[in-house]
Amino acid sequence: MDKFIITGGGPLQGELRISGSKNAALPILAATLLADGIVSLGNVPRLNDISTMVALLKTLGLAIEVGDEGKVSVDASHVTSTTAPYDLVKTMRASILVLGPLLARFGEANVSFPGGCAIGSRPVDIHLRGLEAMGAHIEIDGGYIRAKTNGRLKGAHILMDIVTVGGTENLLMAAVLAEGRTILENAAREPEIVDLAHMLVAMGAKIEGIGTATLTVDGVTSLRGCEYEVMPDRIETGTYLVAAAATRGKVRLTATRADILEAVLIKLEEAGAHLEVGDNWIELDMQGRRPKAVNIRTAPYPAFPTDMQSQFMAMNAVAEGTGTVTETIFENRLVQVSELNRMDAHILLEGNTAIVKGVERLKAAPVMASDLRASASLVIAALVADGSTLIDRIYHIDRGYESIEAKFHTLGADIRRVRQ
């Protein structure tokens, strides 16, 4: 099993190109099931989760070519199966996103209940209730969601009782081929959903209210192929910015966007970072200055993203003062606390809030990653620790960060991958 050995020390410095967004690319790949023609995608990151989605789509019969520099071509004209098997779905929660497209285009779908990071309950009830409101008949049988329609799905007025990214994506993809108008209320507004919606429009979908909490979809009978460029990864961007701030460094990140990271950038400025932004770049300068502790509270977009709280916790661990990190989205997402404390962080956990008292330096220790974003926090902690830190179970981080050790090398980090 692969591990990282990271020797902390100097500040991160240099320029880095940000990859395409994992959380946008996954639903966009699922949406190719809706197209009658070839979909050509660009800026698709090379990640384990992307490979899993590609393998799943190939199992369904799609012809997929993965090229260089993030190019992926998908032809869904000859789908041969509507069953997403357990062996693939168990490793990645985003596999549930094939449910809506399969049901909308082919009238049936058999999808195993999904897996993924163990960060708390993420039920698919909202997905299923929404599809039933659109006329689907759904049964749960042997760990599979078995869904069928009598003809096309029907447009419906659907109010989601909680904001759900996956539920919004699944129901949006189902609605674009439904008969009549669908209104999705209390829809998630994340930039990745906006990216998916723009891709569906490029395929011929009719969607109004993109970027708002109410999406109005007038169904069409078919969708065409298209060319589409996946948005940059805002969480990868935020991770490298926080790592630079924690190490008192200076970095310039290119092929990214500041407008989708406002909540994160505000907190970095509050921590004392000097930021400059352009149309497709962000520069952070914290040279020689210790960050100041900040208080974080996660909430749905446009508030502070849950996918960034663990990274800020690592920064707070070496910051000046005391900061709190409150997680409101997932009940088990403060799991990195015990591992950070093994590195001499001073973190007290009270319910869903971590109280972090900053220390000057952390100390190296063997630690274990428990989910994707917690892995990133351990990497940041290792970069500001005295000695060499061994991070185990890094397969989590490979799910969401493209070439992470090579990118950190570019910024001057002492990080290497070993197999033990």
C-alpha positions as CSV (number, residue, x, y, z in Angstrom):
1,M,0.0,0.0,0.0
2,D,1.4,3.4,-1.0
3,K,2.4,5.9,1.7
4,F,3.8,9.4,1.8
5,I,7.0,10.4,3.6
6,I,7.0,14.2,4.0
7,T,9.8,16.2,5.7
8,G,8.7,19.6,6.9
9,G,10.7,22.7,6.8
10,G,10.7,25.5,4.3
11,P,7.9,27.6,2.7
12,L,6.1,26.6,-0.5
13,Q,7.2,28.8,-3.3
14,G,6.5,28.8,-7.1
15,E,3.9,28.5,-9.7
16,L,1.4,25.7,-10.3
17,R,-1.3,24.8,-12.8
18,I,-4.6,23.7,-11.3
19,S,-6.3,20.6,-12.7
20,G,-9.9,20.2,-13.8
21,S,-12.6,19.8,-11.1
22,K,-13.2,16.3,-9.9
23,N,-16.6,17.2,-8.5
24,A,-17.7,18.7,-11.9
25,A,-16.1,16.1,-14.1
26,L,-17.9,13.2,-12.4
27,P,-21.5,14.3,-13.0
28,I,-20.5,15.6,-16.5
29,L,-19.2,12.1,-17.4
30,A,-22.5,10.7,-16.1
31,A,-24.4,13.1,-18.2
32,T,-22.8,11.8,-21.4
33,L,-25.3,8.9,-21.0
34,L,-28.0,11.4,-22.2
35,A,-26.4,12.2,-25.5
36,D,-27.2,10.6,-28.9
37,G,-23.8,11.8,-30.3
38,I,-20.2,12.0,-29.2
39,V,-19.3,14.2,-26.3
40,S,-15.7,15.6,-26.3
41,L,-14.5,16.8,-22.9
42,G,-11.5,18.8,-22.0
43,N,-9.7,19.5,-18.7
44,V,-10.7,16.2,-17.1
45,P,-8.4,15.4,-14.3
46,R,-6.5,12.1,-14.0
47,L,-7.8,10.7,-10.8
48,N,-8.8,7.3,-9.3
49,D,-12.4,8.5,-9.0
50,I,-12.4,9.5,-12.7
51,S,-11.0,6.1,-13.7
52,T,-13.8,4.4,-11.7
53,M,-16.5,6.5,-13.5
54,V,-14.9,5.7,-16.8
55,A,-14.8,2.0,-16.0
56,L,-18.5,2.1,-14.9
57,L,-19.6,3.8,-18.1
58,K,-17.6,1.3,-20.2
59,T,-19.5,-1.5,-18.2
60,L,-22.7,0.1,-19.4
61,G,-21.4,-0.2,-23.0
62,L,-20.2,3.4,-23.7
63,A,-17.2,3.8,-26.0
64,I,-14.7,6.0,-24.3
65,E,-11.3,7.2,-25.4
66,V,-9.0,8.9,-22.8
67,G,-6.4,11.1,-24.5
68,D,-3.6,13.4,-23.3
69,E,-4.0,16.7,-21.5
70,G,-7.4,15.9,-20.0
71,K,-9.1,15.0,-23.2
72,V,-11.9,12.4,-23.0
73,S,-14.3,11.3,-25.8
74,V,-17.5,9.5,-25.0
75,D,-19.9,7.8,-27.4
76,A,-23.2,6.7,-25.7
77,S,-25.0,5.6,-28.9
78,H,-24.7,1.9,-28.1
79,V,-25.5,1.4,-24.4
80,T,-25.7,-2.3,-23.7
81,S,-26.6,-2.4,-20.0
82,T,-28.5,-0.3,-17.5
83,T,-27.0,-2.0,-14.4
84,A,-24.3,-0.3,-12.4
85,P,-22.6,-3.2,-10.5
86,Y,-21.7,-3.2,-6.8
87,D,-18.0,-4.0,-7.5
88,L,-17.6,-0.5,-9.1
89,V,-20.2,1.5,-7.3
90,K,-19.0,0.5,-3.8
91,T,-15.8,2.5,-4.2
92,M,-17.3,5.9,-5.1
93,R,-20.4,7.6,-4.1
94,A,-20.7,9.6,-7.3
95,S,-21.6,6.4,-9.1
96,I,-25.2,7.1,-8.0
97,L,-25.2,9.9,-10.6
98,V,-25.8,7.4,-13.4
99,L,-29.3,6.7,-12.0
100,G,-31.0,9.7,-13.3
101,P,-29.5,9.7,-16.9
102,L,-30.1,5.9,-17.3
103,L,-33.7,6.2,-16.2
104,A,-34.4,9.3,-18.3
105,R,-33.0,8.0,-21.5
106,F,-33.6,4.2,-21.3
107,G,-36.6,3.9,-19.0
108,E,-34.8,1.7,-16.5
109,A,-31.8,1.6,-14.2
110,N,-30.3,-0.8,-11.7
111,V,-27.8,0.9,-9.5
112,S,-26.1,-0.5,-6.5
113,F,-26.1,1.6,-3.3
114,P,-22.9,3.7,-3.4
115,G,-19.8,3.8,-1.3
116,G,-17.1,6.5,-0.9
117,C,-15.6,8.3,2.1
118,A,-16.9,7.4,5.5
119,I,-17.7,11.0,6.5
120,G,-21.3,10.5,7.7
121,S,-24.8,9.8,6.5
122,R,-25.5,10.9,2.9
123,P,-28.8,9.3,2.1
124,V,-30.2,9.0,-1.4
125,D,-33.8,9.4,-0.3
126,I,-34.1,12.8,-2.0
127,H,-32.9,11.4,-5.3
128,L,-35.4,8.6,-5.1
129,R,-38.4,10.7,-4.0
130,G,-37.7,13.2,-6.8
131,L,-37.6,10.5,-9.4
132,E,-40.8,9.0,-8.0
133,A,-42.4,12.4,-8.3
134,M,-41.5,12.3,-12.0
135,G,-43.3,9.0,-12.5
136,A,-40.6,6.4,-11.8
137,H,-41.4,3.1,-10.0
138,I,-38.5,2.3,-7.6
139,E,-37.8,-0.8,-5.6
140,I,-34.9,-1.6,-3.3
141,D,-33.8,-5.2,-3.9
142,G,-30.6,-6.9,-2.8
143,G,-28.7,-3.7,-2.2
144,Y,-29.7,-2.3,-5.6
145,I,-32.0,0.6,-6.6
146,R,-34.2,-0.8,-9.3
147,A,-36.0,2.0,-11.2
148,K,-38.4,1.8,-14.2
149,T,-40.7,4.2,-16.1
150,N,-43.8,3.7,-18.1
151,G,-42.6,5.7,-21.1
152,R,-40.9,9.0,-20.5
153,L,-40.4,10.6,-17.1
154,K,-42.9,13.4,-16.4
155,G,-42.1,16.9,-15.4
156,A,-42.8,17.7,-11.7
157,H,-42.5,20.4,-9.1
158,I,-39.9,19.0,-6.6
159,L,-39.0,20.7,-3.3
160,M,-35.9,19.2,-1.8
161,D,-36.2,19.4,1.9
162,I,-32.4,19.8,2.4
163,V,-29.8,21.2,0.1
164,T,-28.1,18.2,-1.7
165,V,-25.5,18.4,-4.4
166,G,-25.9,14.9,-5.6
167,G,-29.7,15.0,-5.5
168,T,-29.7,18.2,-7.5
169,E,-27.4,16.8,-10.1
170,N,-29.3,13.5,-10.5
171,L,-32.7,15.1,-10.7
172,L,-31.5,17.8,-13.1
173,M,-30.1,15.2,-15.5
174,A,-33.3,13.2,-15.3
175,A,-35.4,16.3,-15.9
176,V,-33.7,17.4,-19.2
177,L,-35.3,14.4,-21.0
178,A,-38.6,14.4,-19.1
179,E,-41.9,15.3,-20.7
180,G,-43.0,18.8,-19.7
181,R,-41.6,21.2,-17.1
182,T,-39.7,20.3,-14.0
183,I,-39.1,22.8,-11.2
184,L,-36.4,22.0,-8.7
185,E,-36.7,24.1,-5.6
186,N,-34.0,24.4,-2.9
187,A,-31.5,23.3,-5.4
188,A,-27.8,23.3,-4.5
189,R,-25.9,26.2,-6.1
190,E,-22.4,24.9,-6.1
191,P,-20.2,25.9,-9.1
192,E,-19.9,22.3,-10.1
193,I,-23.7,22.1,-10.6
194,V,-23.5,25.3,-12.7
195,D,-20.8,23.6,-14.8
196,L,-23.0,20.5,-15.3
197,A,-26.0,22.7,-16.2
198,H,-23.9,24.6,-18.8
199,M,-22.7,21.3,-20.3
200,L,-26.3,20.1,-20.5
201,V,-27.3,23.3,-22.3
202,A,-24.5,22.7,-24.7
203,M,-26.1,19.3,-25.5
204,G,-29.5,21.0,-26.2
205,A,-31.1,21.0,-22.7
206,K,-33.5,23.9,-21.8
207,I,-32.6,25.1,-18.2
208,E,-33.4,28.4,-16.6
209,G,-32.2,29.7,-13.2
210,I,-28.7,28.3,-13.5
211,G,-26.8,29.3,-10.4
212,T,-29.9,29.9,-8.3
213,A,-31.8,27.8,-5.8
214,T,-34.7,27.3,-8.3
215,L,-34.0,25.4,-11.5
216,T,-36.7,25.3,-14.2
217,V,-36.2,22.6,-16.8
218,D,-38.3,22.1,-20.0
219,G,-37.7,18.6,-21.1
220,V,-36.6,17.8,-24.7
221,T,-36.9,14.5,-26.6
222,S,-33.2,14.0,-27.2
223,L,-29.8,15.6,-26.6
224,R,-26.9,15.9,-29.0
225,G,-23.2,15.5,-28.5
226,C,-21.0,18.5,-27.7
227,E,-17.6,19.8,-26.8
228,Y,-17.1,21.0,-23.3
229,E,-14.2,22.1,-21.0
230,V,-14.5,21.1,-17.4
231,M,-14.1,24.0,-14.8
232,P,-11.0,24.2,-12.6
233,D,-11.0,22.5,-9.3
234,R,-11.7,25.0,-6.6
235,I,-10.9,22.6,-3.7
236,E,-7.5,21.8,-5.2
237,T,-6.9,25.5,-5.6
238,G,-7.9,26.1,-2.0
239,T,-5.8,23.3,-0.7
240,Y,-2.6,24.6,-2.3
241,L,-3.4,28.2,-1.1
242,V,-3.9,27.0,2.5
243,A,-0.7,24.9,2.3
244,A,1.2,28.0,1.2
245,A,-0.3,30.1,4.0
246,A,0.5,27.5,6.6
247,T,4.2,27.2,5.4
248,R,4.5,31.0,5.2
249,G,5.2,30.8,1.5
250,K,4.3,32.4,-1.8
251,V,2.5,30.7,-4.7
252,R,0.9,31.6,-7.9
253,L,-1.8,29.2,-9.1
254,T,-2.9,29.3,-12.8
255,A,-5.8,27.9,-14.8
256,T,-8.1,28.6,-11.9
257,R,-10.8,31.1,-10.8
258,A,-11.2,33.4,-7.9
259,D,-14.9,34.0,-8.3
260,I,-15.8,30.4,-7.1
261,L,-13.6,30.6,-4.0
262,E,-14.8,33.8,-2.4
263,A,-15.5,32.3,1.1
264,V,-12.1,30.6,1.2
265,L,-10.2,33.7,0.0
266,I,-11.9,35.9,2.6
267,K,-10.7,33.5,5.4
268,L,-7.2,33.5,3.9
269,E,-7.1,37.3,4.0
270,E,-8.4,37.2,7.6
271,A,-5.5,34.8,8.3
272,G,-3.1,37.5,7.1
273,A,-2.4,36.4,3.6
274,H,-1.9,39.0,0.8
275,L,-3.9,38.0,-2.3
276,E,-3.9,39.1,-5.8
277,V,-6.2,37.7,-8.5
278,G,-6.7,37.8,-12.2
279,D,-9.0,36.2,-14.7
280,N,-7.4,32.8,-14.4
281,W,-4.9,33.1,-11.6
282,I,-4.5,33.6,-7.9
283,E,-1.4,34.6,-6.1
284,L,-0.9,34.3,-2.3
285,D,1.9,35.8,-0.3
286,M,2.5,34.9,3.3
287,Q,6.3,35.1,3.2
288,G,7.9,35.1,6.6
289,R,4.6,35.7,8.4
290,R,2.8,33.3,10.7
291,P,-0.9,32.9,9.9
292,K,-3.5,34.1,12.3
293,A,-6.1,31.7,13.5
294,V,-9.6,32.0,11.9
295,N,-13.0,30.7,12.7
296,I,-14.7,28.4,10.1
297,R,-18.3,27.3,9.9
298,T,-19.2,25.1,6.9
299,A,-22.5,25.5,5.0
300,P,-23.8,25.0,1.5
301,Y,-22.4,27.2,-1.3
302,P,-21.8,30.2,-1.4
303,A,-20.8,29.8,2.2
304,F,-17.6,28.1,3.4
305,P,-17.2,24.6,1.8
306,T,-17.1,21.5,3.9
307,D,-14.4,20.2,1.6
308,M,-12.0,22.9,2.9
309,Q,-12.5,22.8,6.6
310,S,-9.8,20.1,7.3
311,Q,-7.2,22.1,5.5
312,F,-7.9,25.2,7.5
313,M,-7.8,23.1,10.7
314,A,-4.2,22.2,9.8
315,M,-3.3,25.8,9.2
316,N,-5.0,26.8,12.5
317,A,-2.8,24.2,14.2
318,V,0.3,26.4,13.6
319,A,-1.4,29.8,13.6
320,E,-1.2,32.6,16.1
321,G,-4.1,32.4,18.5
322,T,-7.1,30.1,18.8
323,G,-9.6,29.3,16.0
324,T,-12.7,27.1,15.8
325,V,-13.9,24.8,13.0
326,T,-17.6,23.9,13.0
327,E,-18.8,21.3,10.6
328,T,-22.6,21.5,9.8
329,I,-22.8,19.3,6.7
330,F,-21.4,15.8,7.7
331,E,-21.4,14.5,11.2
332,N,-18.2,12.5,10.9
333,R,-16.0,15.0,9.1
334,L,-13.8,16.1,11.9
335,V,-12.0,12.7,11.9
336,Q,-8.6,14.3,11.3
337,V,-8.5,15.8,14.8
338,S,-7.0,12.7,16.5
339,E,-4.3,12.3,13.8
340,L,-3.4,16.0,14.0
341,N,-3.1,15.8,17.7
342,R,-0.7,12.9,17.3
343,M,1.6,15.5,15.6
344,D,1.4,17.7,18.8
345,A,-1.5,19.9,17.6
346,H,-3.7,21.3,20.4
347,I,-7.2,20.5,19.3
348,L,-10.2,20.0,21.5
349,L,-13.3,18.4,20.0
350,E,-16.7,19.6,21.4
351,G,-19.6,18.1,19.4
352,N,-19.3,19.3,15.8
353,T,-16.8,22.0,16.7
354,A,-13.0,21.7,16.9
355,I,-11.2,24.3,19.0
356,V,-7.7,24.7,17.7
357,K,-5.0,26.5,19.7
358,G,-2.1,27.2,17.4
359,V,1.5,26.1,18.2
360,E,4.7,27.3,16.6
361,R,5.5,24.0,15.0
362,L,4.1,20.5,14.8
363,K,6.1,17.3,15.3
364,A,6.4,14.5,12.8
365,A,4.5,11.3,13.6
366,P,3.1,8.3,11.8
367,V,-0.5,9.1,10.8
368,M,-3.3,7.5,8.9
369,A,-5.7,9.2,6.3
370,S,-9.4,8.4,6.8
371,D,-11.0,10.3,3.9
372,L,-10.0,12.4,0.9
373,R,-10.0,15.9,2.5
374,A,-8.6,14.7,5.9
375,S,-5.7,13.3,3.8
376,A,-5.0,16.8,2.5
377,S,-4.9,18.2,6.1
378,L,-2.3,15.6,7.1
379,V,-0.1,16.6,4.1
380,I,-0.3,20.3,5.1
381,A,0.5,19.4,8.8
382,A,3.5,17.3,7.6
383,L,4.8,20.3,5.7
384,V,4.9,22.4,8.9
385,A,6.2,19.6,11.2
386,D,9.7,19.0,12.5
387,G,11.0,15.7,11.1
388,S,9.6,13.2,8.6
389,T,6.0,12.3,8.7
390,L,4.7,9.0,7.4
391,I,1.1,9.2,6.0
392,D,-0.6,5.8,5.5
393,R,-3.7,5.0,3.4
394,I,-3.0,7.7,0.8
395,Y,-5.3,6.0,-1.7
396,H,-7.9,8.4,-0.3
397,I,-5.9,11.4,-1.6
398,D,-5.4,9.8,-5.0
399,R,-9.1,9.9,-5.5
400,G,-9.2,13.7,-5.6
401,Y,-5.8,15.3,-6.1
402,E,-4.0,14.8,-9.5
403,S,-0.2,14.2,-9.2
404,I,-0.2,15.7,-5.7
405,E,3.4,14.8,-4.9
406,A,4.7,16.1,-8.2
407,K,2.8,19.4,-7.7
408,F,4.1,19.8,-4.2
409,H,7.6,19.0,-5.5
410,T,7.2,21.9,-8.0
411,L,6.6,24.2,-5.0
412,G,9.7,22.9,-3.2
413,A,8.2,20.4,-0.8
414,D,10.1,17.3,0.4
415,I,7.5,14.6,-0.3
416,R,7.9,11.1,-1.7
417,R,5.7,8.1,-2.3
418,V,6.8,4.8,-1.0
419,R,5.3,1.3,-0.9
420,Q,5.6,-0.6,2.3
